[in-house]
Amino acid sequence: MSIDLQHINKKLRDKSPKEIILWAIQQKGKAVVTTNFRPYEGAILHACTHVFPNIDVIWCDTGYNTPNTYRHAETLIQQLNLNIDLYVPKQTTAHRDVVLGIPNVDDGKHQLFTEQVKLEPFARAMQAHKPSIWFTNLRKGQTAFRDSIDIVSQGKDGILKVSPFYHWSDAELDAYLEEYKIPNEFNYFDPTKVLENRECGLHS
């Protein structure tokens, strides 16, 4: 799928998340939305399922989420009736804690850790689903890389990555969640990033 990204992003700049999702769905092909149930994920999950109720929701669970995150995930799964397809690392968290632990980001083993808990399960999910359209909740201002993309971007694999809330602020998302009575949860931990402004390799 080859498109003029600059033209498309200009066209979509002032559209609502719903309109952006509708545009993406009209491009045809398999669509998925990914989630890790981090803060504000309820917005993208609500928006996508409101337009496309049966969309496949890919959850790659590192195994290191907080109890709050797991409870939050269960709440959203039930409330939004999410069509969840769960992917987990091939090695259990308990086993990895013994042989590897969570290496410091400056440790050479951190890349192996990231590959095991996030990149490999994600690659397995994408291979199984083979989507043409991938909905995410990336937003401008999160990382340097994310500042360099836009509402719609395209990876080397040709998949259209669509971020309907790309230009939204936290305050705007707070209002969205309040309007639709969608819960939020801030007690979240990503062992592959540690710092909010780091990329884990999934999107870069």
RASUL-V33965 format. One record per residue. SS is DSSP state (A for helix, B for strand, O for the rest). Layout:
# RASUL-V33965
{{SS} {SS}}
This chain:
# RASUL-V33965
{{O} {O} {O} {O} {A} {A} {A} {A} {A} {A} {A} {A} {O} {O} {O} {O} {A} {A} {A} {A} {A} {A} {A} {A} {A} {O} {O} {O} {O} {O} {B} {B} {B} {B} {B} {O} {O} {O} {O} {O} {A} {A} {A} {A} {A} {A} {A} {A} {A} {A} {A} {O} {O} {O} {O} {B} {B} {B} {B} {B} {B} {O} {O} {O} {O} {O} {A} {A} {A} {A} {A} {A} {A} {A} {A} {A} {A} {A} {A} {A} {O} {O} {B} {B} {B} {B} {B} {B} {O} {O} {O} {O} {A} {A} {A} {A} {A} {A} {A} {O} {O} {O} {O} {O} {O} {O} {O} {O} {O} {A} {A} {A} {A} {A} {A} {A} {A} {A} {A} {A} {A} {A} {A} {A} {A} {A} {A} {A} {A} {O} {O} {O} {B} {B} {B} {O} {O} {O} {O} {O} {O} {O} {O} {A} {A} {A} {A} {O} {O} {O} {O} {B} {B} {B} {O} {O} {O} {O} {O} {B} {B} {B} {O} {O} {O} {O} {O} {O} {O} {A} {A} {A} {A} {A} {A} {A} {A} {A} {A} {O} {O} {O} {O} {O} {O} {O} {O} {O} {O} {O} {O} {O} {O} {O} {O} {O} {O} {O} {O} {O} {O} {O} {O} {O}}
